[in-house]
Each structure stands twice: as C-alpha cells, then as structure tokens.
Amino acid sequence: MPIYKKEKDKQGKQWIYQINYTDITGNYKSKKSKRFMTKREAEKAETIFKSGIGENKQKSSITFNSIYEDYLTHKRKEVKIQTMIKIESQYRYISKYLGNIKIDRLTIKAYTQFKNELDTLESRGKPLSTVYKNKIHQLVKNMLLYTKKFHGTYSDAPEICGPFKNSNEFAKEQDFYTYDEYMMFRSNITSVVWIAFFDTLYYCGLRYGEANALKWSDIDFDKKQIKITKTVTTKIKGVAYHISTPKTKSSIRTLPIANTLLDSLKTLKNHYELYIAFSKNWFVFGGVKPLSDTTTTNEKNKYSELAHLRQIRLHDFRHSCASLLINSNANITVVAKYLGHSKIDMTLNTYSHMYKSKLDEVVDLINNL
C-alpha cells in the first residue's frame, strides 16, 4: 500500500501508511498508522506490520499433522525411545480426527466431538480404557503447549473440556499369584533358564524389561545382591533390542537376593559356564541376546496351563511380589523402595486393595485395647 504525506502535526511528523488486510479469523480490516517524521520511518513501520500479518497467517495455518514431525523431533531430546513408540501409537487417533484442524481454530465443539469419537472406538475387540483415552488427551495438550511456546498459536479447548471420565468404570485391581499358586506354577518348569527367570520376577518384583536386561555382571553372589540399572525393549521396528535406563531414577536400585532365587541363579550360571564363549557380559536369561517377548509369553502361558491356573500377565508377577511383601507385613516404605517406586503414594494407589485384608487385624488391635 502507498505511503501518504499528511499535514505536519505539532511534532512535525507527517508520513503515514495505510493497509487493508484479512486477519486470522478471516475478517477484512484496515490499518492506518500514526504519523512518522520521515517517509523512510513510515516504510519501515509498514514492513514490520506486514511481517506481523504474515506471521499470523503462518500461525493460523498450523495443523496437528503439519507440526507433528517437529514435535517428535523435540520430544526425542527429552524422552526414551519406548516413550516415543507410545506417542506414535497414540497420535494415530489424533491424526484421524484432529490432524487437519488448524490449531488456533480447535473449538470446544470440535474437541467434544473428538472425545465422543474415542468413546466409540475399540482396540482388540474391547473399548479404549479411560486411562488410555486420557493419555491421548494429554498428548493433545502437550502438543498445544509446544505450539504455544515455539509457534505462538494455541487452543484451550482440551483444557476446558477436561479429561475423560467414566463413573461406571472402576480401577482394575491388580491380579497376582499367591505364594502357593506360584509354587504350583513353578513346579511345572523343568528349564533352569525359566526357573531362574520367573523366580527373579516373583521374588524381586522386577519389571519385565528390567529382568530381561540383567547381565551376569549385575549379580554379586558373594554379597547376595542384584543391581537394576537398565531396561530393555524388543518392540522397536528394525532393531533387535534396545537398552536404556529404567523407567525412573528410583527404579535404579540394588536388591538383596533371597536364598531360593540365589540357588536358581547359581544353577543357571553353572549351566551357562559350560559354554566356551560365556562371559559376565552375557544376558542372564537370554545368553548373547535378551529373551524375545513372544517366547517369554508362550512359556508363561504353558506353565500356567500345566498348573491349571488362570492366565496372568508377565507384569502381574511384579504385583505378585508386592502381594508377597504386603502379606508378609513389610512396611509400605520398604515395599515402595523394593519395587523402585518414586513415591509411596504410587505404591498405595496401586496396591491399596491388598491392604484391605489387613483391616480385620486393625479392628482386632482396637478390640484388644
């Protein structure tokens, strides 16, 4: 637009610019500037204003899909590769329903519709859990915070709409094997590898990835200790396995080894030492490489069937260890530290139902006062 020369004001300024433009909401507007001393100053101010209009147009064109790769690049600097896999999985739902929506035009109505769509979806024949839907909801919020910080565009629709809620869906109590059930399970195992593996899960309460990442250098037979300093995942496409630090800082811990587990680990080590290439750098349960997820699950299922027990997940052996500790009257602080929880609240929230069995003992204590 042209620069106009007006009559001088009291300060002697007489140059202005005037621009007609469309703002980010699509409304037609006109901008008339204040007066400047020189034409060059007016032209410079006009250029700066036009740049701002262009920036706003650029912001308004940002969609979830257009910013997704930038967001992934940003997150790779902050989180582990396992978390990246989860983000990519969760984003599929965002991409399908919100991917092409301009971020600064994400309305409450549009986000409510998105939540309604997620409520109708299923995964493996079952509705998406409220917990999982809220992880997707949190990912949307995280992406919006990213665009607000680095691109100056934002929508508060997810914040206003709030998380998913389901009054009819109760928190699932963790399943586990009692000590007697685990003994039945264990009695059907003949392989020294699998005896030691499931003993480690049951008596140490390790996460599957933590147990699978153990190397013989992590076990001190003299001190009867086992060090948990890493975890392994085999779920990355194109990679046989990936080792990283455990889930949290509190997950890095050193645990005493119970005699039963110590015996099974010694038996397994004696077995591996028959191999010429054996070294302390071998994986405790897989040898030169970690166990595969499929093989481990198949073995677990087989021994459960032979023992005529219900099927539980591999992670439920960790819950079984928690049950064993709690029913042995272990202090909640000790249980939290043993399992590698960062906060006692986490332990209480996860295993509160296991402490319910202790309520009768509390009443007995009161009655005996």
Phi, psi and omega per residue, in radians:
M1 nan 2.669 -3.091
P2 -1.273 2.745 3.044
I3 -1.640 2.326 -3.084
Y4 -1.873 2.527 3.072
K5 -1.850 2.134 -3.115
K6 -1.973 3.091 3.035
E7 -1.158 2.554 -3.121
K8 -1.158 2.463 3.047
D9 -1.543 -2.954 -3.060
K10 -1.112 -0.475 3.124
Q11 -1.559 -0.057 3.136
G12 1.559 0.173 3.139
K13 -1.507 2.402 -3.075
Q14 -2.515 -0.027 -3.103
W15 -1.785 2.357 3.104
I16 -2.387 2.878 2.948
Y17 -2.204 2.715 3.114
Q18 -2.402 2.262 -3.067
I19 -2.275 2.364 2.976
N20 -1.809 2.305 -3.066
Y21 -2.701 2.954 3.090
T22 -1.916 2.191 -3.101
D23 -1.407 -3.092 -3.025
I24 -1.197 -0.296 3.095
T25 -1.594 0.002 3.122
G26 1.569 0.093 -3.137
N27 -1.491 2.459 3.140
Y28 -1.433 2.272 -3.101
K29 -2.399 2.853 3.108
S30 -2.261 2.388 -3.129
K31 -2.079 2.112 3.067
K32 -2.012 2.141 -3.011
S33 -1.420 2.951 2.963
K34 -1.289 3.069 -3.108
R35 -1.529 2.556 3.130
F36 -2.106 2.792 -3.086
M37 -1.249 -0.701 -3.103
T38 -2.204 2.830 3.106
K39 -1.115 -0.671 -3.123
R40 -1.080 -0.713 3.109
E41 -1.093 -0.695 3.123
A42 -1.143 -0.735 3.135
E43 -1.128 -0.705 3.125
K44 -1.126 -0.766 3.124
A45 -1.116 -0.657 3.111
E46 -1.108 -0.744 -3.139
T47 -1.080 -0.754 3.137
I48 -1.101 -0.741 3.138
F49 -1.127 -0.748 3.125
K50 -1.086 -0.660 3.117
S51 -1.079 -0.678 3.104
G52 -1.126 -0.675 3.096
I53 -1.117 -0.744 3.141
G54 -1.115 -0.662 3.118
E55 -1.115 -0.739 3.130
N56 -1.111 -0.691 3.119
K57 -1.117 -0.682 3.135
Q58 -1.136 -0.731 3.117
K59 -1.064 -0.760 -3.054
S60 -1.213 -0.246 -3.133
S61 -1.610 -0.084 -3.110
I62 -1.290 2.168 3.069
T63 -1.978 2.958 3.102
F64 -1.051 -0.744 -3.119
N65 -1.167 -0.639 -3.095
S66 -1.261 -0.422 -3.096
I67 -1.757 -0.138 -3.002
Y68 -1.012 -0.863 -3.094
E69 -1.110 -0.667 3.084
D70 -1.107 -0.692 3.137
Y71 -1.127 -0.740 3.116
L72 -1.076 -0.760 3.126
T73 -1.041 -0.713 3.110
H74 -1.129 -0.775 -3.080
K75 -1.226 -0.522 -3.125
R76 -1.052 -0.416 3.132
K77 -1.389 -0.260 -3.002
E78 -1.951 -0.540 -2.988
V79 -2.155 2.909 3.132
K80 -1.333 2.835 -3.098
I81 -1.111 -0.527 3.088
Q82 -1.089 -0.686 3.120
T83 -1.185 -0.634 3.111
M84 -1.076 -0.654 3.118
I85 -1.111 -0.701 3.118
K86 -1.159 -0.710 3.117
I87 -1.065 -0.795 -3.130
E88 -1.096 -0.651 3.126
S89 -1.191 -0.756 -3.128
Q90 -1.211 -0.560 -3.063
Y91 -1.199 -0.351 3.114
R92 -0.949 -0.674 -3.126
Y93 -1.266 -0.657 3.118
I94 -1.160 -0.770 -3.114
S95 -1.062 -0.701 -3.076
K96 -1.156 -0.697 -3.009
Y97 -1.862 -0.457 -3.089
L98 -2.118 -0.101 -2.970
G99 -0.887 -0.719 -3.049
N100 -1.739 0.136 3.096
I101 -1.432 2.328 3.082
K102 -1.190 2.267 -2.980
I103 -0.993 -0.757 -3.106
D104 -1.343 0.016 3.099
R105 -2.065 0.303 3.057
L106 -1.310 1.898 -3.063
T107 -1.618 2.900 3.074
I108 -1.067 -0.687 3.136
K109 -1.092 -0.785 -3.123
A110 -1.148 -0.697 -3.114
Y111 -1.273 -0.601 3.063
T112 -1.095 -0.702 3.101
Q113 -1.119 -0.688 3.094
F114 -1.057 -0.767 3.124
K115 -1.123 -0.678 3.115
N116 -1.121 -0.649 3.109
E117 -1.125 -0.765 3.139
L118 -1.093 -0.570 3.126
D119 -1.126 -0.382 -3.094
T120 -1.665 -0.172 -3.033
L121 -1.438 2.752 3.101
E122 -2.272 2.708 3.042
S123 -2.325 2.106 -3.103
R124 0.987 0.699 3.065
G125 1.412 0.060 3.141
K126 -2.175 2.558 3.092
P127 -1.053 2.607 3.052
L128 -1.067 2.358 -3.139
S129 -1.243 2.734 3.103
T130 -1.065 -0.650 3.126
V131 -1.077 -0.787 -3.105
Y132 -1.208 -0.705 3.110
K133 -1.091 -0.607 3.111
N134 -1.269 -0.433 3.022
K135 -1.195 -0.677 3.073
I136 -1.141 -0.759 3.111
H137 -1.028 -0.737 3.139
Q138 -1.172 -0.621 3.100
L139 -1.101 -0.720 3.081
V140 -1.025 -0.814 -3.124
K141 -1.103 -0.697 3.129
N142 -1.130 -0.695 3.124
M143 -1.160 -0.645 3.117
L144 -1.182 -0.670 3.072
L145 -1.115 -0.612 3.100
Y146 -1.139 -0.825 -3.134
T147 -1.178 -0.542 3.105
K148 -1.171 -0.734 -3.078
K149 -1.284 -0.738 -3.001
F150 -1.809 -0.277 -3.091
H151 -2.254 -0.032 3.065
G152 1.163 0.416 3.101
T153 -2.249 2.563 -2.952
Y154 -2.824 2.797 2.975
S155 -2.488 2.349 3.130
D156 -1.729 0.228 -3.123
A157 -0.989 -0.822 3.127
P158 -1.080 -0.632 3.139
E159 -1.154 -0.719 -3.132
I160 -1.216 -0.750 -3.116
C161 -1.182 -0.576 3.104
G162 1.427 3.063 -3.095
P163 -1.306 3.006 3.074
F164 -1.313 2.507 3.097
K165 -2.393 2.556 3.097
N166 -2.565 1.785 -3.090
S167 -1.175 -0.327 -3.131
N168 -1.612 -0.069 -3.116
E169 -1.868 2.002 -3.114
F170 -1.714 2.669 3.105
A171 -1.057 2.273 -3.099
K172 -1.303 2.207 3.086
E173 -1.269 2.412 -3.052
Q174 -1.175 2.372 3.104
D175 -1.525 2.701 -3.110
F176 -2.852 2.871 3.003
Y177 -1.722 2.342 2.999
T178 -1.234 3.012 3.136
Y179 -1.048 -0.775 3.141
D180 -1.102 -0.701 3.124
E181 -1.150 -0.701 3.124
Y182 -1.138 -0.634 3.099
M183 -1.103 -0.663 3.067
M184 -1.126 -0.764 3.112
F185 -1.057 -0.842 -3.058
R186 -1.161 -0.579 -3.082
S187 -1.121 -0.281 -3.131
N188 -1.659 -0.018 -3.121
I189 -1.630 2.282 3.121
T190 -1.912 -0.385 -3.111
S191 -1.379 2.298 3.131
V192 -1.141 -0.506 3.130
V193 -1.132 -0.856 -3.052
W194 -1.327 -0.512 3.034
I195 -1.077 -0.857 -3.127
A196 -1.142 -0.667 -3.109
F197 -1.123 -0.908 -3.096
F198 -1.258 -0.515 3.027
D199 -1.085 -0.697 -3.138
T200 -1.143 -0.751 3.094
L201 -1.094 -0.767 -3.018
Y202 -1.320 -0.764 -3.042
Y203 -1.540 -0.368 -3.140
C204 -1.876 -0.249 3.123
G205 1.144 0.529 -3.120
L206 -1.288 2.621 2.936
R207 -1.201 2.683 -3.083
Y208 -0.967 -0.810 -3.120
G209 -1.101 -0.590 3.121
E210 -1.182 -0.764 3.136
A211 -1.158 -0.718 -3.091
N212 -1.213 -0.367 -3.119
A213 -1.570 -0.137 -3.099
L214 -1.070 2.403 3.012
K215 -2.069 2.823 -3.070
W216 -1.104 -0.415 3.098
S217 -1.219 -0.239 3.127
D218 -1.489 -0.139 -3.074
I219 -1.938 2.196 3.106
D220 -1.919 1.782 -3.078
F221 -1.251 -0.486 3.137
D222 -1.219 -0.801 -3.136
K223 -1.502 -0.124 -3.106
K224 0.999 0.927 -3.109
Q225 -2.322 2.664 3.089
I226 -2.290 2.281 -3.093
K227 -1.776 2.252 3.089
I228 -1.898 1.874 -3.064
T229 -2.245 -0.018 -3.064
K230 -2.731 2.943 3.053
T231 -2.426 2.781 -3.115
V232 -2.277 2.516 3.030
T233 -2.237 2.513 3.116
T234 -2.066 0.365 -3.040
K235 -1.772 0.164 -3.127
I236 -1.610 2.171 -3.113
K237 -1.090 2.340 3.096
G238 1.424 -0.022 -3.133
V239 -2.188 2.230 -3.112
A240 -1.058 -0.827 3.055
Y241 -2.835 2.759 -3.129
H242 -2.338 2.253 -3.137
I243 -1.853 2.360 3.098
S244 -2.530 3.138 3.083
T245 -1.202 2.793 -3.132
P246 -1.112 -3.140 -3.033
K247 -0.996 -0.798 -3.140
T248 -2.402 2.982 3.088
K249 -1.084 -0.610 -3.140
S250 -1.193 -0.328 3.135
S251 -1.276 -0.329 3.064
I252 -1.383 1.951 -3.013
R253 -2.690 2.844 3.066
T254 -2.083 2.176 -3.068
L255 -2.023 2.541 3.018
P256 -1.262 2.618 -3.113
I257 -1.799 2.158 3.094
A258 -1.152 2.668 -3.067
N259 -1.025 -0.700 3.129
T260 -1.042 -0.815 3.132
L261 -1.187 -0.675 3.137
L262 -1.029 -0.728 3.134
D263 -1.124 -0.765 -3.105
S264 -1.199 -0.585 3.102
L265 -1.231 -0.683 3.102
K266 -1.113 -0.730 3.116
T267 -1.085 -0.729 3.133
L268 -1.157 -0.725 -3.141
K269 -1.125 -0.719 3.081
N270 -1.030 -0.644 3.111
H271 -1.134 -0.807 -3.107
Y272 -1.217 -0.545 -3.096
E273 -1.170 -0.180 3.057
L274 -1.257 -0.330 3.110
Y275 -1.446 2.332 -3.097
I276 -1.080 -0.652 -3.058
A277 -1.453 0.033 -3.065
F278 -1.034 2.445 3.055
S279 -2.604 2.903 3.121
K280 -1.178 -0.198 3.130
N281 -1.489 -0.059 3.085
W282 -1.219 2.635 3.010
F283 -1.242 2.433 -3.069
V284 -1.035 -0.708 -3.016
F285 -1.882 -0.238 -3.124
G286 -2.018 -0.214 -3.090
G287 1.475 -2.057 -3.090
V288 -1.307 -0.288 3.093
K289 -2.566 2.787 -3.117
P290 -1.161 2.882 3.059
L291 -1.182 2.627 3.066
S292 -1.499 2.603 -3.117
D293 -1.056 -0.748 -3.102
T294 -1.103 -0.808 -3.138
T295 -1.067 -0.781 -3.112
T296 -1.103 -0.778 3.135
T297 -1.118 -0.727 3.132
N298 -1.093 -0.711 3.115
E299 -1.138 -0.764 3.120
K300 -1.048 -0.805 3.137
N301 -1.076 -0.712 -3.108
K302 -1.087 -0.809 -3.095
Y303 -1.242 -0.539 3.083
S304 -1.164 -0.727 3.127
E305 -1.149 -0.745 -3.137
L306 -1.105 -0.558 -3.138
A307 -1.542 -0.024 -3.106
H308 1.015 0.705 3.100
L309 -1.850 2.727 3.038
R310 -1.127 2.655 3.103
Q311 -1.367 2.271 2.997
I312 -2.108 2.835 -3.136
R313 -1.339 2.847 3.055
L314 -1.028 -0.679 -3.129
H315 -1.151 -0.380 -3.130
D316 -1.260 -0.248 3.032
F317 -1.208 -0.519 3.032
R318 -1.149 -0.740 3.078
H319 -1.147 -0.586 3.110
S320 -1.105 -0.684 3.094
C321 -1.124 -0.735 3.117
A322 -1.053 -0.746 3.114
S323 -1.091 -0.719 3.129
L324 -1.073 -0.758 -3.134
L325 -1.181 -0.796 -3.101
I326 -1.117 -0.768 -3.138
N327 -1.289 -0.168 3.041
S328 -1.708 0.238 3.086
N329 1.172 0.506 3.070
A330 -1.217 2.457 3.108
N331 -1.090 2.495 -3.089
I332 -1.046 -0.600 3.112
T333 -1.133 -0.689 3.120
V334 -1.173 -0.739 3.126
V335 -1.048 -0.782 -3.138
A336 -1.068 -0.782 -3.133
K337 -1.177 -0.686 -3.126
Y338 -1.096 -0.702 -3.104
L339 -1.476 -0.171 3.124
G340 1.417 0.461 3.092
H341 -1.368 2.499 -3.121
S342 -1.347 -0.466 -3.131
K343 -2.396 2.571 3.101
I344 -1.111 -0.578 3.135
D345 -0.962 -0.670 -3.135
M346 -1.083 -0.735 3.130
T347 -1.150 -0.785 -3.138
L348 -1.116 -0.759 -3.123
N349 -1.139 -0.610 -3.107
T350 -1.376 -0.640 -2.997
Y351 -2.094 0.365 -3.124
S352 -1.015 -0.627 -3.115
H353 -1.131 -0.453 3.129
M354 -1.283 -0.448 3.131
Y355 -1.419 -0.216 3.141
K356 -1.092 -0.525 3.140
S357 -1.176 -0.235 -3.130
K358 -1.554 -0.107 -3.067
L359 -1.089 -0.697 3.128
D360 -1.079 -0.616 3.127
E361 -1.157 -0.637 3.108
V362 -1.107 -0.764 3.128
V363 -1.093 -0.694 3.110
D364 -1.089 -0.683 3.127
L365 -1.093 -0.758 -3.140
I366 -1.139 -0.751 -3.123
N367 -1.111 -0.470 -3.106
N368 -1.542 -0.003 3.122
L369 -1.137 nan nan
